[in-house]
Structures are given as C-alpha cells and as structure tokens.
Amino acid sequence: MVTLQQEEHYQLSYVDVFKFNMLKRYATFSGRASRSEYWRFILVLSMITVINTLIELFVSVICGKSSTAADVVSVIVIIINFAFVLPQLAVTSRRLHDIGKSGWNQLLIFIPIVGWLILLAFTVRRSDSGVNVYGPEPQRIVITKAMAAQINQEATPSRKEDLILAGIYITVVLVYWIYIMAFAIGGGMIAAG
Amino acid sequence: MKDVLRTTIRDVVIDHYADIEGTLNRSKFWLFMLLQTALYSCIIAICGFASTVPGAMLYAISTAVVLISVLQFALCLPTLGALVRRLKDSNNSPWLLLLALVPFIGVFIVTILLLLPTKQQDIHLDGSPAQDGGTAKVLGTVVVLLAVTIGGFNIGMDRFEAVVTNEWTAFTQIEPGVLTSVANRLVDDEEATKKGRDVIANYYASLRSGEYKTAYRSLSMRQRERYGTYETWQRSLNPADLRPIDSIDLGGIMLKTAADIPHITYIVYFDGFEYPQAVEVVIIRVDGDWRIENITPYSGEEE
C-alpha cells in the first residue's frame, strides 16, 4: 500500500498537477487519483499535444515540408508524445482504482466502437468515499488563496477557471477540425470519377 | 419554459451524465430527446445562413458537420443512460433496447416501449418519488421545441441548397467561387481550369479549320499512342468532332491517379442532337502544358 504524501491530499492547480504527475508520479500505478487530478492533468496534456500539432503545421507551411526546421520540430513532437505515454497510463490506472476497479480496465479502450465510451463512463464517476482496497480517498482538500501562501502551492482552480480553460481547448480543437474538414468536403464535391 | 429546460438539462445531462441506476419519467425523457433534435436543427439553420456569406460555404458546411458530430459524441452517454432508465421506469428490461437492431420495425417497437407510462412505485435515491411528469406544464415547451426543430431544419437546408447550387454552377462555368479555388489549389495552379478550357477550345477550333497538325500537338503521348501514327488519327476523325460547341463545363478533378498526375475532366456539349451530344475530355499536365489525355462519350451524371 502506498502512503499518501502531502500533495496527494490537495486539489492542485493545472501547473502543479502537471508537475506532480510528470515528476513525482511518473510511473506510479498504485494509489488513487480523484476526478480533479485526472481531468485537469488530461486537459494539460491535451492542450500541449494540440499546440504541438499546430506548431508543426505552421512550421511546415512557413518553412516548407521537407526543410530541416520541419524535421526538427517533428522529432521534438514525437519525443514529447512518448514522454506523455507512461504518465497517462499511470493516472488512468489510479483513476480506475479510485472507483474500485482494477487498472487493467484501461484495455477496454480496444473494444471497437464503444470501448472509449465505457472507459469514459468510468473516469467520470465520483470517487469511492472513504477507504477502499487501493487506499484512502485522495484530493479532498481544496486549497484556498489563504492556504496557498502557507503551503507553497497554487490555489485550486475555481469553477470559472476550469470552464474557461476547457472552453479554450474545445474551441482550438474544433477550429482545427473545421479547417481540415472544409477542404475534405470541397475536394469530395469536385472529385471526378 | 426556461425552468423546464433548465431542470431537464440539469437532471439528465449534469446530474446523471453516465448513470444507469434509477428511473426517468416520460416527460423528462422526451423533452431531452426533443432538446437534442432542436439543438441539431439550430446548428443547421445557423450554418445554413452562414453559408450565404460569399466564400464561406465550405467552412459553414464543415462547421455544421463538426459541431453535430461533437454534440453526438458528448451527448451519447447521457442518451444511453436516459434510454436505459426510461425502460426501467416502465418495468421493462433495458435489454429490450437491442430490439432497435431488428431491421425495419425495430425502431418503432422501441419507440412504443419508450412511450409507456411509469410503473415503478419506489423512490429515487435522492428521496423524490418516481412519478409521471404532468403534461400541461411542458406542452408549451414541447410546441416551441418542435417548431424550432422542423422550422430550423427546413430553413437551414433550403439555404444550403441555394448556396450549393450557385457554387456548383460557378464551378462548372469556371467563374470565381469557392469550388473553383479549391480545384485550382488542388492542382497547384491558379489558372489551371481556365488554361485547360482554352486548350480544349483551341483543339476543336483547329479541327474545324482543318489545322490538324496544331490539333495533334495538343494530344498527350497516351492519346497519340492509341492511334499509332498521325495518319491513323487523322483518318479516325469524323464529322461528329467538327460540330460547333455549345459550352465547355468543368467536370471535376481526379487526383488519385496511377502516376499521381492531376487530371482535370471537362464536359464538352455540342450543338444539335447527334450522338454523342456530349463528350468527357480528360486533360493532364505535361511539362507545364495541358494536353488532352482521353475523349469519351458522356451520357449524363447521376448527380
């Protein structure tokens, strides 16, 4: 059983939760992670991935598709993606432990059409209250502004901050899809034969 | 009406996003379904009007497609939960939902099952008794949502149709428009479609004025090889090729060809009613010039 360190009691802000999961819990598959830790971390990872894709697109458009700059950026993006694999698997395992399920349930994502849906249903559930097989309940303490100075962590993001960041992420992803889809549709409309 | 909508959204989407425990009564369930379709119709209506902005047709269509897909993904878990809970409410097993897969009548059977009244007598986990919703309170909301759904969809689709027809006509006549610029961009040349049309016009003009050598020069290697020698080709020409031309329309762009060379297809309409009244001419780019690759009779498109 894992003993809870100080940070695991608090609901951390975006930067702190990113550092926490990438450095301190990089490949920790035991313990529990609440919804706040899981979804804020996934949001940060997804934002970074999306920004990487956009940077790669811009560089290939500005400097040319086969220039050295485009190659270097591609390699950096691949390295960053590899760096994110283990923490994502680890935090999903811990989120599943939080609702009393084994971390191996992640493999449900391989079921063809509905796998991701089942996993999504699991990751949005409320934490088991109290202690379960995998440990005591995590992330119960909200860091207010007053506490933030004392314990040297940023305050927990408010509901408004959460919504704004999620809104920005969704807008960026949608604009990207819409742009790509526009040319797919145009090409489809004029394709001959 | 706002209260009804707010309660529905809060109950079904926010509180029970991925919940299959408990029950759901008829009014909440059908309000939720109606709300979904009203949302989709709103998207279609707004994007339909947005597409009338010149140059925005493709972005409007893709916005509608992307937004509707994302909404479907986001709402599929609540919808599934609502379906399961509605069936439990009328004391039916949720597995009856699979009846929807039966070929023609499945969906109708499940819809009737979803319209059955509440039979459960117990109480929800939060202490509220399971009850059938009152019909009077929600009638106004239902009527408004129905009107939005039907009206929005029809208005949006009507606008889309008008814009697509205009853009397609501009495309075939090679006038400035969204599809023409996509076509030109696909073959990396802003004037490609115009140049192609000129090549074909000159080809037929040279045939009519007897300058066979000039016409022969605008054929590609493959087309020349079909006839072997210059004399064979000249003898293969018949009066059908010498008719005056009514119009040359742009047909389309073929990119997935064997050698990855872009092909542009034009449809040439001749005067009169002799067969073939129209021919499909395919041109390819050879050393920066456009040459005629293929000429086949054209009978009409299944648009």
Interface residues (C-beta under 8 A of the other chain):
Chain A: L117 L120 A121 V124 R125 L174 W177 I178 Y179 M181 A182 F183 A184 I185 G186 G187 M189 I190 A191 A192 G193
Chain B: Y17 A18 L58 Y59 I61 S62 T63 V65 V66 L67 V70 C76 L77 W168 F171 V178 L179 V182 A183 L186 G251 G252 I253 M254 L255 H263 T265
